[in-house]
Amino acid sequence: MAEQLVFDMPQRAATGREAFLVSGCNGEAVALIDGFADWPLPVQWIYGPSGAGKSHLAAVLSHQCNALTVNASELLKNDIAQVLDGSQKPDAVIVDRLDGLTHDCEEVLFHLLNFARHGNVKILLLSEKPAAQLTVGLPDLASRLKAIAAVALTSPDDALLRGLIVKLFSDRQLKIEARVIDYLLPRITRDYTGMAGLVDDIDRQALSKKRAITVPMVAEILESHISDT
C-alpha cells in the first residue's frame, strides 16, 4: 500500500492555565505564576530543561496581566528602552532564553533589574540553566543574578508524564487508548523535547500509513528511536 503524503501543518498547543498540568516537579513554579499579584520581590526566575513548560507558564502570565515578552539576546532591539524611560508601562517584562544573553545586552538587563528594584515593573526571567551555570561578563550583573532566588522545573514524575503524553496527543487532536499510554510510560524518555519528537513520529506514521495508534505500532517507532541514539 502506498504511503500517504504528510504535510507539515502547524500544531496548536493548548497554553491556557487550565491546560497546564501540575505535579510535584512543577508545583512551585505554577504557584509562582498563580501568585503574580503577591510576589514578595519584583524579580522572579524559573529555570528548567527545554520543553519543561517555561513558555507555557509565560503564556499563562501574559493572559493574566499586561506582559512584554522579549528574548534576552534581543533586549537592545525590543521595547525595553521605552519601558526604562516610562513611555511603555507593562505590568511585567518576561525575559526569555536568558542562557542566550549576549554581551551587548548585559548592561540593558542590569538597568532593567535596577528599574524593577524600585517597584517600576515586575520581571520574570526564564532559562534552562541556573545563575551559577551562566556565563556573564558584567560583574555587577553576574552578582545580581546570583542573588535572585530561582525556581527549578525538573524532569516529569510518573503522574505528570502520563498527563503530558495525553496532552501531546490532544494538542494534535488525537485520542490514544489507555493501554498505549501504559505501554509508553516505562519506556518513553523523560526528556520533554524527546517526548514531543516521539509523539510527532507516531502522528506522522499513523497519517502516512493510515494506521491506528496501537501498541505494536508504537513499539516499532520506539525501537527505531532507540536504534537512532
C-alpha positions as CSV (number, residue, x, y, z in Angstrom):
1,M,0.0,0.0,0.0
2,A,1.4,3.4,-1.0
3,E,2.1,5.7,1.9
4,Q,0.1,8.9,2.1
5,L,2.0,12.2,1.9
6,V,2.2,14.1,5.1
7,F,2.5,17.9,5.1
8,D,4.0,19.9,7.9
9,M,1.0,21.7,9.4
10,P,1.3,23.9,12.5
11,Q,0.1,22.2,15.6
12,R,-1.8,24.4,18.1
13,A,-0.8,23.6,21.7
14,A,-3.2,24.4,24.5
15,T,-1.5,27.1,26.5
16,G,-4.1,28.4,29.0
17,R,-3.8,27.9,32.7
18,E,-6.3,25.1,32.8
19,A,-4.2,23.2,30.3
20,F,-1.0,23.3,32.4
21,L,-0.5,20.0,34.2
22,V,0.5,20.4,37.9
23,S,2.6,17.9,39.7
24,G,5.4,17.7,42.3
25,C,8.1,18.6,39.8
26,N,6.5,21.9,38.7
27,G,4.1,22.9,41.5
28,E,6.3,25.6,42.9
29,A,6.7,27.3,39.5
30,V,2.9,27.1,38.9
31,A,2.3,28.7,42.3
32,L,4.7,31.5,41.5
33,I,2.8,32.4,38.3
34,D,-0.6,32.0,40.0
35,G,0.6,34.3,42.8
36,F,1.9,37.0,40.5
37,A,-0.1,39.8,42.2
38,D,1.5,39.0,45.6
39,W,5.2,38.5,44.6
40,P,7.3,39.5,47.6
41,L,10.1,40.6,45.3
42,P,9.8,42.2,41.9
43,V,12.1,39.8,40.1
44,Q,11.5,36.1,39.8
45,W,13.3,33.3,37.9
46,I,12.2,30.0,36.6
47,Y,14.7,27.6,35.0
48,G,14.5,24.1,33.6
49,P,15.1,21.9,30.6
50,S,13.7,22.7,27.1
51,G,10.1,21.7,26.9
52,A,9.6,21.7,30.7
53,G,6.8,24.3,30.4
54,K,8.6,27.7,30.7
55,S,7.0,29.1,27.6
56,H,3.6,27.8,28.7
57,L,3.9,29.5,32.1
58,A,5.0,32.7,30.4
59,A,1.8,32.5,28.2
60,V,-0.3,32.0,31.4
61,L,1.3,35.1,32.9
62,S,0.6,37.1,29.7
63,H,-3.1,36.1,30.0
64,Q,-3.4,37.5,33.5
65,C,-1.6,40.8,33.1
66,N,-0.1,43.2,30.5
67,A,3.2,41.5,29.9
68,L,6.0,42.3,27.5
69,T,8.0,39.2,26.4
70,V,11.5,39.6,24.9
71,N,14.4,37.2,24.2
72,A,17.5,38.0,26.3
73,S,19.5,38.3,23.1
74,E,17.2,41.0,21.7
75,L,17.0,43.4,24.7
76,L,18.6,46.1,22.5
77,K,16.2,45.6,19.6
78,N,12.9,45.5,21.6
79,D,10.8,47.9,23.6
80,I,13.0,47.9,26.8
81,A,14.2,51.4,26.2
82,Q,10.5,52.6,26.3
83,V,10.0,50.6,29.5
84,L,13.0,52.2,31.1
85,D,12.0,55.8,30.1
86,G,8.4,55.2,31.3
87,S,6.7,55.6,27.9
88,Q,5.7,52.0,28.0
89,K,4.3,50.6,31.3
90,P,3.7,46.8,31.2
91,D,2.8,45.0,34.4
92,A,5.6,42.6,33.8
93,V,8.6,42.0,31.5
94,I,9.3,38.4,30.6
95,V,12.9,37.9,29.7
96,D,13.1,34.5,27.9
97,R,16.1,32.4,26.9
98,L,18.4,34.0,29.4
99,D,21.0,31.4,28.5
100,G,21.4,33.2,25.2
101,L,22.2,36.7,26.8
102,T,24.7,38.4,24.6
103,H,27.5,40.7,25.9
104,D,25.9,43.8,24.3
105,C,22.6,43.2,26.1
106,E,24.1,42.6,29.6
107,E,24.0,46.3,30.6
108,V,20.4,46.7,29.4
109,L,19.4,43.7,31.6
110,F,21.3,45.2,34.5
111,H,19.4,48.5,34.1
112,L,16.1,46.7,33.8
113,L,16.8,44.8,37.1
114,N,17.6,48.1,38.8
115,F,14.4,49.6,37.4
116,A,12.4,46.7,38.8
117,R,14.0,47.1,42.3
118,H,12.4,50.5,42.6
119,G,8.9,49.0,42.1
120,N,8.5,50.2,38.5
121,V,7.8,46.8,36.9
122,K,7.9,43.1,37.7
123,I,10.3,40.8,35.8
124,L,10.1,37.1,35.1
125,L,13.4,35.5,34.0
126,L,13.4,32.2,32.1
127,S,16.3,30.0,31.3
128,E,17.5,26.4,31.0
129,K,20.3,26.9,33.5
130,P,20.6,28.5,36.9
131,A,22.7,31.6,37.5
132,A,25.8,29.6,38.6
133,Q,26.0,28.0,35.2
134,L,25.5,31.1,33.1
135,T,28.5,33.0,31.6
136,V,28.0,36.7,32.3
137,G,30.8,39.2,31.6
138,L,29.4,42.2,33.6
139,P,30.4,41.5,37.2
140,D,27.6,43.6,38.7
141,L,25.0,41.8,36.6
142,A,26.5,38.4,37.5
143,S,26.3,39.2,41.2
144,R,22.8,40.5,40.9
145,L,21.6,37.4,39.0
146,K,23.2,35.0,41.6
147,A,21.2,36.9,44.3
148,I,17.9,36.1,42.7
149,A,16.0,33.2,44.2
150,A,15.2,30.8,41.3
151,V,12.5,28.1,41.0
152,A,13.5,24.9,39.2
153,L,11.4,22.9,36.8
154,T,12.6,19.3,37.0
155,S,12.1,16.1,34.9
156,P,8.5,14.9,34.9
157,D,7.4,12.3,37.5
158,D,5.0,9.5,36.6
159,A,1.8,11.5,37.2
160,L,3.0,14.4,35.1
161,L,4.4,12.1,32.4
162,R,1.1,10.4,31.9
163,G,-0.7,13.8,31.7
164,L,2.0,15.1,29.2
165,I,1.6,12.1,26.9
166,V,-2.2,12.7,26.8
167,K,-1.7,16.4,26.3
168,L,0.8,16.0,23.5
169,F,-1.6,13.8,21.6
170,S,-4.6,16.0,22.4
171,D,-2.7,19.1,21.0
172,R,-2.7,17.1,17.7
173,Q,-6.4,16.3,18.0
174,L,-5.5,12.6,18.6
175,K,-7.1,10.2,21.1
176,I,-5.0,7.5,22.5
177,E,-6.1,4.3,24.3
178,A,-5.0,3.8,27.9
179,R,-3.2,0.6,27.1
180,V,-0.9,2.6,24.7
181,I,-0.1,5.1,27.4
182,D,0.5,2.2,29.9
183,Y,3.0,0.8,27.4
184,L,4.7,4.1,26.8
185,L,5.1,5.2,30.4
186,P,8.0,2.9,31.5
187,R,9.7,3.1,28.1
188,I,9.5,6.8,27.0
189,T,12.3,9.2,27.6
190,R,11.8,11.7,30.4
191,D,13.1,14.4,28.2
192,Y,10.4,16.8,27.2
193,T,11.8,17.5,23.8
194,G,12.3,13.8,23.1
195,M,8.7,13.1,24.1
196,A,7.4,15.7,21.7
197,G,9.6,14.2,18.9
198,L,8.3,10.7,19.6
199,V,4.6,11.8,19.5
200,D,5.4,13.7,16.3
201,D,6.8,10.5,14.7
202,I,3.8,8.4,15.9
203,D,1.4,11.0,14.4
204,R,3.3,11.0,11.1
205,Q,3.3,7.2,10.9
206,A,-0.4,7.0,11.7
207,L,-1.2,9.5,9.0
208,S,1.2,8.3,6.3
209,K,0.3,4.6,6.7
210,K,-3.3,5.2,7.7
211,R,-2.8,3.1,10.8
212,A,-4.5,3.3,14.1
213,I,-2.2,4.2,17.1
214,T,-1.7,0.8,18.7
215,V,0.9,-0.8,21.0
216,P,2.6,-2.8,18.1
217,M,2.9,0.4,16.1
218,V,4.3,2.4,19.0
219,A,6.7,-0.4,19.8
220,E,8.1,-0.2,16.2
221,I,8.6,3.6,16.5
222,L,10.2,3.3,19.9
223,E,12.6,0.7,18.6
224,S,13.6,3.0,15.8
225,H,14.2,5.9,18.2
226,I,16.4,3.7,20.4
227,S,18.5,2.5,17.4
228,D,19.0,6.1,16.3
229,T,20.5,7.1,19.6
